[in-house]
Amino acid sequence: MFSDALMLARIQFALTAIFHYLYPPLTIGLGWIMVYMSYQRLKTGEEVYDKMARFWTNIFAVTFAMGVTTGIVMEFEFGTNWSEYSRFVGDVFGSPLAAEALISFFLESTFLGILVFGWNRVSKKAHFFATLMVALGATLSALWIIVANSWQHTPAGFHIVETPMGPRAEIVSFWQMFFNPSTIGRYSHVIFSAMLNASFFVMSISAYYILKGKHEEFARRSLRIALVFGVIGAYFTLFAGHHQAIVVARHQPAKLAAFEGHFKTIESGTPYYLFGIPNEEEQKVDYGLTIPGFLSFLVHFDFNKPVTALDQFPPEDQPPVKLPFFTFHLMAGLGMFFIALTTLSLFLWWKGKLFNYRWLLWIFVFSLPLPYIANMAGWIAAEVGRQPWIVQDLLRTKDGVSPGVSASQVLGSTVMFTSIYSILFVLYVFILSRKINKGPETINH
């Protein structure tokens, strides 16, 4: 593995992407939670909403800075490790990535300055507007990235142009490229999962304060607000994910087959695996626990209609199965846990017993990393599941790597990036811990 430049380049991009994606989901979801808190601050004038808006804005600002810092490296990797890929997709990727920088990033970063430093310098209405623009900027930033990424999975609105350096894709319809078949489903899934991520972050910290008997009014209100966003995020993530699975079945059937460990086509009805261990050598799932015909129902709304299996594709076009299978099922299992926990909590709130059970609050505290794990698992499943293609049916991953880069160079830069990112993450956790331990009461007005 350490002598294979292609594998090392894939590992490097995966590591940098995973480190980076620790931060954007939190800023996207937390932005809209802050909008609600800021609106209540403006509407009611209550001090508790002022404390909430200030405290969570501080958390947002630190996270935003980390997201920007860790995201820059990936763009350099397109040139250093993936030059053939960049040459092929550059004319397509240029417009959404430019729009992300010129429209969304500058919108978010400009108003973030007002949001962080304008507490005593602008009116409450202006400050609320800045909060709204920051949340909108973060949400739109994800849109342009998802457009570019989705095009790789379901290319549309382009043609292939032959050049002296080889073929490349050019846009012939911006809107077909923008609304390629997977954009809306993937974007919806990302936004609602980000809302879920942020809500669990807020609920975890709030539950910790309640258990410790600190900042209780602040914590109880924060938790209730986040719970509403959590319920919305949990259910709509499920709906968006199901819609996206149908798109995958239509446009990337080999990926769906890998997700489900579906090796051989079954004519009567395809089962859904709740659990199992894919055995790629024997083309089966060991110790499988299934719901008969349920995958057919999820994809076709018909328990008997078959779902395309991996045996319908030549071996060189089949993705690996184990990693997509495990990560997809981990994501799906955690998603059902989030639905169960938020629904139970909403019911207990309705009964006036939400804060009566310490075990429930401890579950919230220890659930903080779970949405991050679910997010990472989903991305790993999606990206590994489309192998061997870096652009579906157009460019293989092995053909996208830079021809002049050696394994030792990629390994060296991977070690360097991983070390720097690890230090940044430790610093981020340290700063967050200090802010959480100080709590909202100590924020200067």
N, C-alpha and C positions, 0 to 999 in steps of 0.2 A: 504493500500500500504506500509506503514512504518513498518508493521509487517511481510512483505513477503520478505524473503531473496533473492529469485529468481528475483523478480521484481526490488529490490534495486540493485542487482548485474548487471542487464541489464542496469539500469539507470546510474550506476557508469561507466560502460564501455562506454556507449554512450556519456556521458559527457566528459570523458577523451579523447575519440577518436575525438570528435568534437573540443575540445581545441587544440589537437595535429594537426588536419588537417587544421588548419588555416595557417600553415607555409609551409609544403612540396610543395603544388601546386605552391606557389610563388617562392620557390627556384628552382623548376624544370623548370618552364617557364622562369623565369628571367635569369637563367643560360645560356640559348640559346640566349636570347637577348643580354646578355653581351658578348657572343662569337662573335656575329656580330659586336658589338661596338669595341671590342678588335681587331678584324681583320681590321676594318677601321682605328683604331689607328695605327696599324702596317703598313698598306698599304699606308695611306696618310700622316701620321705624323702630322695631324692637331690637334691643341690644344683642340678644342672642343670635339674630340673623346677621348682624354686623360681625360678630365673632366668627360665625360659621363661614361667611364669605371671605373674611381675611385669612382664616386658618387654611381653608382648602385651596385658596389662591396661592398661598406660599408653597403648598405641596405641588400644585400644578406647575408653578414656575420652575422648581427644581427638576421636575420630571421632563418638562419641555426642553430645558437646557441639555439634559442627558440624551434625549431623543435626537436633537440636532447634532450633537457631538458624535454619536455613534452611527448616524445615518450617512455621513459624508463618505466614509470609507468604501461603502458598497459601490458608489458611483465610480470611484477610482478602479475598483476591481473589474468593472466592465472593460476598461482599457488595458489593464495589466494582464489579467488572466483569461479574459473572454473577448479578445479582439475580433475574432471571426464572427462570433455571435453579435457583437456590437455593430460590425459592418453590415450584417444581414438585416438587423432590426432597427438600425439607427434612424432611418427616415420615418419609421412608424413611431418609435419611442420618443423622438424629439419633441413632438407637439404636446403630449400629455405631461412629460417631465418638465418642460418649460412652463406650461400652465401651472403646474404644482408649485414651482418656485416663484413665478411672477405674480400669481393671483393668490393662492392659498397661503403659502408660507409668509409672504410679506403682509397679508391681511392679518394673520395670526400674530406675527412677531411685533408689528406696529402697535396694535391695540393691546398687546400684552404689556408693553411699556406703560400705557395709561392704566391698565388694570393693576399692575404691581406698585407703581410709584404715584398714582393719582388719587390716593385715598383722601388726602386733605387738600388737593389742588383742583379737583373738578367736582361738579355736582354729582349727586347720587344718580340722577338720570343719565348723565354722561358716563358714569362709571358702569351702570347697568348696560348701556349700549356697548361699551368696550368689552364687557363680559360676553355679551351676545356675539360680537364680532370674532372674539377669540374662539369661542365654541364653534362658530360657523367655519372659521378658517381651518381649524383642526379637522372638522368633518369633511370639508371640501378637499383638503390635502390628501386624505385617504382615497377620495374618489379618483383622482388622477393617477395615483399609484395603482389602484385596482384596475383601472382601464388598461394601463400598460401591461400589468401582469395577466389580466384576463385574456388579452389579445394573444398571448403565448399559448393559452389553453384552447381557445376557440377563435382562430384568426378570421378576420372579415374585413371587407372594404379595402382590399389591397390587390396589387398584381406583382408578379415577379419580373424584374428587369435584369437582363444579362449585362454584365460589365466586364472589363478586362481582368478584374480581381475576383470575379465570380458573381453569382446571382445575389440580388438583394431585394427585399420587399419595399414597395412604395405604396403610399396611401393613394387610393383613387376616390374614396368617399370617407371624409372625416367622421361623419355621423354613423356610418356602418362600422367603422373602426371603434368609435366611442361606444356604441350600443351593440358590441359584439355579443353573441348569445349568452355569455356567462357574466357579463359586467354587472347587471342589476342584481342577480342572485348573490354573487360573491360580495358585492358592495354592501348589500343589506345584511348579509351574514356577518361581515366585518364590523359594521356599525353597531348592530345589536349585541354582538359578543363584546364589543368595547364598552357598551353601556353596562353589561353584566359584570365585566371586569372591574370597572370603576365602582359600581354599587357594592360589590363584595369588599373592595378595598376600604370604602367608607364604613361599611357595616362592621368590618373586622376591628378597625381602630375604635369605633364608637362602642362596640361591645366590650373591648378591653377597658375603656374608661369606666363604663358602668360597673364591671366586675371589680375594679379597683376603687370604686366610690369617688371618682374624680370627674369634674366637669359634667355632672349628670344631666342637667337640662340640655346643654349643648349636645351631649352624646345621644340622648334619647331622641331629640328632634332630628339630628343628623341620620341616625339609624332608620327612623321611620321614612324620611325622604328617600334615602338610598334604597330602602326596601321596595318602594313603589317602582323606582327605576329598575331594580333587580327583577321584579316580577315581569315587567314589560320586556326587559332584555332576555330573560330566560325563555319565555314563550315565543317571542318573535325570532330569536335565534333558532329555535326548533323549526318554525315554519319556513324561515329563509333557508335553513340547511336542507330541509326536505325538497324545497323548490330547486336548490342547486344540485341535489343528487339526481333529480330528474333530468336536468340539463347535462350532467356528466354521463348519465346513461345514454343520452341521445348522441352526444358529440365525442365523448371519451369512454366508450364502453369498456375498454381494457382496464382503465383506471378503476371504474366501479367494480369490475370483477376482482381486482386486487384488494380493494377495500373489504370485500365480502368473502374473500377466499373461495371464489366461485371458479373452480378449475374446469369443470366439464358441464356442457349444456344439458339441462334437464328439460324434457319436453312438456311435462305436465304442470309444473309449478316450482318456482325456485325458493328454497328456504332461506331464512335470515338467521345468521349465526349470532347468538347472544354471547357465545364464548367458544374458544377453540384455539388450536395451535396449527397453523398452516404447515403442511408437509409438502414442500415444493418438489422433492424428489419423487414422491409417490402420487403427486397431484391430488391431494385430499387434505381435509382438515381433521386432525386428530383430536379426540376428546370433545368433539363439537356438540354444543347444545343449541338446538335450532327451534325456530317457529316455522312450521311447514307452510310453504307458499307465501310467506309474508314479504319477502323481497319482491316477488312478482306484484303483490298488491301495492307496495310502496312506490314502485317504478311505473306500473301500468294500471293501477287500481283494478286489478284482475288477479285473483289468486292462482289462476291456471296458466296465464300467459308466460312463456319462458323469458328469461333475462340472458343476454349474451354473456358467454363465459370465455375464459382465456383460450380454450381450445379452438376458438374461431379466428385466432391471430397466429401468424408465424412466430416461432420462438424468438427471433431477433426483435420483434415488436412488442413483446410481452414485458410488462414492468415486473420488478421484484414484488413479492407478495407479503412476506412477513412484516416488514416495517410499516407499509401502508395499512395492513390489516390491524396490527396492534395499536397504532396511533389513532386510526379512525375509530376503533371501538373504545379506546380510552376517552377520546373526545366525546363520543356519543354517550358513554356511560356517565361521565361527569356532567354532561348537559342534563340528563335526567335527574341527577342528584340536585342540581341547581333548581330545577323546576319543583322538585319535591320540597326542598328546604324553604324556598321563598313562598310557596303556596301554603305550607304549614304555618310559617311565620305570619303571613297575611291573615290567615284564619285566627291565629292567637291574638293578633292586634285587634281584629274585629270583636273578639270575646273579651278584650281588655286584659289579656294575660301575657302579652308579648315579652314583658321584662320579668316575668315571675319565675322563669326557669333558667337557672344558672348553666345547666348543661347545654341549653340552646345557645346561650351567649358564647360559651366556650367553643361550640361548633363554628360559630361565625368567626371567632378569633383565629382558629386553626384552618379555616377555609380560605384564608387570604391567598395562598399560592395556587389554589386549584384552578381558578379561571386562567391564570397564566399558563399552567400546564395544559389546559384544554386548548388554548389558543395555539401554543407551540405544536401540540399534537396534530391539530387540524392542518396547520401549514405544512408540517412534515409529510402528512398523508397526501396532501394535494400535490406537493412538488415531487416527491419520490414516486407517487403513483402515475405521473405522466411520463416517466422514463420509458424508453430511451430517448424521448423527444425533449429538446429544450424549447422548440416551437412546434406545436403539435402537427405531425405529418409533413413538416416542411424542413426542419433542421434538427439533426440528431445532436445530443449533448456532446458527444465526442468530436463532432465537427465544429463546435462553437468555441473550443478552447484556443488560446493563443499558441501559435506554432513554435515561437521562439523562447518560450518560458520553460525553464528546467524545473524538475521536481524539488531540487534543493532550494531554489529561489522561492517557490511557493511555500515550502515547509518553513523556511526562515521567516517569511512575512506572516505566516499563520501563527507561529509561536509569538512573534512580536505583537500582532493585533490581539491575540487572546490574552496576553499578559497585560497589555494596556487596558483592554476592556474589563478584565477582572479587577484591576485596580480602581477603575471608574465605578464599577458596580459596588465594590466595597465602600468607596467614598459616598456613593448615593445612599446606601443603606445606613451609613453612619450619620449623614446629614438628616435623613428622614427620622431616624431614631431620636436624634436630639430635638427635632421639631415636635415629634409626638410626645416625648417625655416632658417638654416644656408646656405643651398644651395651649389651647386657645386663650386662656386667661392672661398669659404673659405677652401676648402680641401687643406691640406699641400702637396706640391710636394716633 
